[in-house]
């Protein structure tokens, strides 16, 4: 619990409006993190990916009084493979009447072996198709 408390204290000290997160176990982990942050200050959007199964997902943490965010969907970066994550797409607006933006949170395949590089290349191709 002390590690979570320290992480929450560090995040709050940054005073940033939007923070993309990787390797989040589940929504319970997000709720635990929120429990150590100032009450009501932060919200989050968590990936809705169900298939393929993955033990970690991506999310966005944001300051509710600074930014309005809404879920817009997922980019199919998991390629149908166990353990890979889809990209999370959110639409946002800085408050009160700031600019609109789209944020895509990705966690691509890691490592530098040929197999991993091939997977990452396919993920980037898919992301490029989505952007176009």
N, C-alpha and C positions, 0 to 999 in steps of 0.2 A: 504493500500500500504506500510505503514511503516513496517508492520510485514514481508511482502515479501522481502523488501529491507534488513531488519535485517537478515532474513534467508539466503539470497544470500551472504551477507557479511560474515556470519558465515561459510557457505559452502566454500567460496573462501579462508577463513583464514585457513581451514583445509589442503589445498593443497594436497588432496588425488586424486589419478588418477581415481578411479571408486567408485561411490556411488549408492547403491541400494535404491530405494524409494518406499514407500507404501502410500496408500490412496491419490493418485493423481487424482484429479477430471477429468481432460481431457488434451488434448494437448495444449489448450489455457493456462491452468495453467502452463504448462512447459515453454511455450513461454514467459509468464509473468516473471517467475523466471529467464529465460535466459536474459531478458531485463535488469536485475539488476546485472548481472555478467559481467566480462570483455568481451568485444566484441570478438567473434571468438574463445575464449578459450575453451568453453564447447560445447558438443553435447549431445544428448539424444536419447534413444530408448524407445518407449512407447508401452505398451501392445496393441495388435491388437484385443483383445477379443471383440466380438460383441454379442454373446449369451452365457449364459443367460445375461440379462441386469444387470449391476452393476453400482453403482454411484461412485465408486472409483476403480482405477486400480493401477498397479505397473509399474515402469519405472527404467531406469538406466541413470544416469548423469555421464559424463566422460570428461576428459581433452583430447581434440583432438590431441595435440602434444605429448601426453604421451602414448595413447592407441588407437588402432584401434578396433572398435567393429562392429559386424554385427548381425542382427536379425536372429535367427535360428528356432524360433517357440514358441509354448506354451505347457505347461503340463496341462492336463485337471483336474485341482484341483477344478474347480467350481462345479463339480459333477452335472451339469445341473440345479443348484439351483440359483434362483434370489439372487443377492447381494454377491455371492461368486466369488472369483477371480481365474483365471487360473494363473499358474506360467509362467513367461517370461524367455525364454532361449536365451542367447546371446553368441556368440563366440568372443573371444578377443585375442589380441596380444599386449604385451608391446613393444613400439617402442624404438629404431629403429629395433632391431632384437632380442627382448627379448622372453620370453616364451609364449606359447599359453595357453589359458585357456577357460573353459566354466563356465559361471555364470548363476545360476538359481535364479531368484527373486521370492519369495513366500510371500504370506500374508494369513496365515491359519486362520480358524475360531477361534475367540476369545471366552473368557468366560469359566467358569468351571462347568456349569450345565451339567447334563448327556447328554442332546440333543447335546449341542455344543461339548462336548468331543467325542461323537460318530461321529459327522461330521468330526472333526479334525483327528480322528483315520482313517477314510476312506480316507481323503486327504493324510495322511502320507503313507497309503498303496499304493495309486496311485502313489505318488512320488517315493516310493521304487520300484515299478514296472518299472517306467520310468528309474531309475538309473540302474536297472539290465539290 
